[in-house]
Amino acid sequence: MSEPKRSTDKVHSARLKAYAIELLIGLAVAGSLLTLLRWMASEVFEGDTNAFDQAVRNGIHSASSPALTSFFIGVSFIGSPVFLITLGVVAVIAFAYLGKKRGSILIVITMAGEIVLDVGLKGIYARARPEPFFNYALPQSFSFPSGHALGSLCFYGIVAWIIATRTTSLAIRWTAPSTAALLILLVGVSRIYLGVHYPTDVLAGFTAGAVWTAAVCLGDHYFSRPSRLVE
């Protein structure tokens, strides 16, 4: 075998090993998050998280103020289904217009899966909501997991992934996920602050959203660079 051929084979082998390692790490993370979600659900419905939920609710509520309430009502809206669907349509059109059709498809896939998860998990666990604060309108859906937390993590998470992995700007690579993380966190806190979710609802929403979004991102990462396997 010629030296160039051996060198090429070594490169192919190294790349295949790297992909295998990345895939195993991704699967391990997803498996761990799923295990965490199942454990959290069992703890919630055995009543073992009642003290934690109440302590966090009371602690956050004790810091309330009119200005903070107005702020979190606004923050909660940016995690609402109406806002995320509207912004999602805009993002899909924008990415398609910019020639990033894969990005548009990823958003559609991610949010379609998010809807299935939200409806399915709420139906399975059917947890009643807590009493809201500030006379805030209580949604008619079940409480576990938080749909705002789940939807926000999926939407802002996948948009941040698309932007960060398709730019050469180091500043944007850091800014996109950092901004997304801040928005996601604030939406989660807003649902606890307004009293329409228990803290464990929000944590479960984040966990479920992380599992699904990570799976979509891993698929995008794996299939977006086929040349690594055939060069």
C-alpha positions, 0 to 999 in steps of 0.5 A, a space after each residue: 500500500 502506498 504511503 499517501 493511501 495509508 495516510 488517507 486511511 489513517 485520516 478516515 479512521 481518526 475521523 470515524 473514531 471522532 464521530 463515534 465518540 461524539 455520538 456516544 457522548 451525545 447518547 450518554 447525555 441524552 440518556 442521562 437527561 431522560 433518566 433525570 426526567 423520569 426520576 424527577 417525575 417520580 419524585 414529584 408524584 410521590 410528593 417528595 418535592 413538595 417542600 422544595 417547590 413551596 420553598 422556592 415559590 415562597 422565596 421568589 414571591 417574597 421578592 415581588 414588586 409591581 415593577 418586577 411583576 410587569 417585567 416578568 409578565 412581559 418575559 413570560 409572553 416571549 415564551 408563550 406558544 403564540 409568540 414562539 409560533 409567530 417568531 418561529 414562522 419569521 425565523 423559518 422564512 428568514 433562514 430560507 431567504 438567506 439560503 439556510 434551508 437546513 436551518 428552516 427545516 431544523 426549526 420546524 422539526 424541533 418545534 413539531 417535536 416540542 409540541 408532541 412532547 408538551 401535549 404528551 407529557 402533560 397528558 401522561 402526568 396530568 399534574 394540577 397547577 398551583 394557585 397563581 399569584 397577582 390574579 394572573 390568569 391560570 392556563 387550562 392545561 396541566 402543569 407538568 412539565 412547563 410548556 413555556 420552559 420546554 418551548 423556550 428551550 427548544 426554540 431559542 436553543 435551536 436558533 442559537 445552535 443554527 446561528 452559532 454553527 453557521 458563522 465564522 464570527 467568534 463573537 456571534 458564536 458566544 453571543 447567540 447561545 449566551 443570549 438564548 440561555 438568558 432568555 430561557 432562564 428568564 422565561 422559566 423564572 417568570 412562570 414560577 414568579 407568576 405562580 402558574 408553575 411549580 419549580 419542578 415543572 420548569 425544571 422538567 420542561 428544561 430537561 425534556 427540551 434539552 433532550 429533544 433539542 440536543 438530539 436535533 443538534 446532534 443529528 444536524 452536526 452528524 449529517 451536515 459534514 458528510 465529507 468528513 467520512 469520505 474525504 
